[in-house]
Amino acid sequence: MKYQHEQRWAVTSSFSETLRNATWADHESAESDGYLSALMAGRLTEHDYGEMVAQHYFAYAALDGVSRELAGHPVAGRFVFPELYREQALERDLATIYGPGWRERITPSKATRTLVARIHQVADWPGGYVAHHYTRYLGDLSGGQFIRMELQKIYGYAKGGGVDFYIFDDLGSLPRFKTEYRSRLDALGQDLDDREQQRMIAEVRLAYQLNTEVLSDLRHLVKTAA
């Protein structure tokens, strides 16, 4: 696995804005992945879609588990939101896609195992935990909502299973929550020295890379559907 070369970014604006700007190319790379493009074009079967849901399940079981462990942490605890936990939603989605025997149908890919290992590896570093939390959840609350609408059109899913992963009813207003989340990032950035800020930016870029590699592992499904 190739890691991105370390690159320094000047934190001249809010920390949340610096994070976004420093990782935008990584974000666009993930969105342009061949699997996602085929999925959004309606070229994949429901079970092909389920392969991505399965990989999400293993990643979020790790991320939500670390969140529960860090709930009382003075720094990381600011980014623990039980209403964000995705495990149960993903279980409903997998049951809808594969039926009651879904647990026997899914396995983590090599890329997913690498991502999960990294999430656990940085669990004792608040900046590392926040980097992975930010990478996943801010994406789910933003572009993920477009993905949900498209998947509902393609597969006919309704609330209750299929795309529950993307439904965050317990948050209320998503824009308001994202604004609050970014304000917490900005406050965190003020507490970090330059070295720690750069370290966290690098971890966010790595998180994007690892998540993109998970999608890349699913490209064989695109060839099958072609």
C-alpha positions, 0 to 999 in steps of 0.5 A: 500500500502506498502512503501519500507523501507528507505535505505541509499546509499553512493554517491561515484560516479556520482549522476546518477550512484548512482541513477541507482545502488540504484534502480536497484532491483526496476527496475528489479522487474518492468520488471519481472511483470507478465503482461509485460511478457505476453504482450511481449510473445504475449498472450494478446489481443490488448485491453488488451494492451490498458489497460496499455496504458490507465493507462499511459495516466492518469499518463503522463497527471499528469507528463506533467502537472506538467512539464508545471507548473515548466518550469520556476523553476530554478531547476526543469526547467532543467528537463522540455523537451516539446519534451518528453511530451507524452499526444498527443502520448498516445491519438493517441495510444488510438484512434488506439486501441479503436477507436474515443470513447476511452475516454469513455472506459478508467478509472484510476485504484486505483494504477494509482490514487495513482501514480497520487496523489503522482506526484501532492503531490511532485510537489512543491519539485524539487527533487520529480518531478525529481525523477518521471520524471527520473523513467518514461522517462529514462525507456521509452527511454531505455527498452521502445524501446525494448517494442515498437519493440516487440509490432509492431511485435505482433500487426502490429502497424506503426508510427501514432498510437499504439506505438507512446508513445515510439517514440521520433523523436523530441529528435534526438539521444536517446543515446545523449539525455540520456547522457545529461540528466544524466549530468544534474542529476550529476549537480543536485546531486552536488547541493544537500546535503547528506540528500536531495540526500538520500531523492531523492533516496528514492523517485525514489525507491517509484516511481518504486514501485508505477509504478510496482503496476500499472502493478500489477493491470493489472495481472487479464488480464493475467489470462483471457488470460491463 
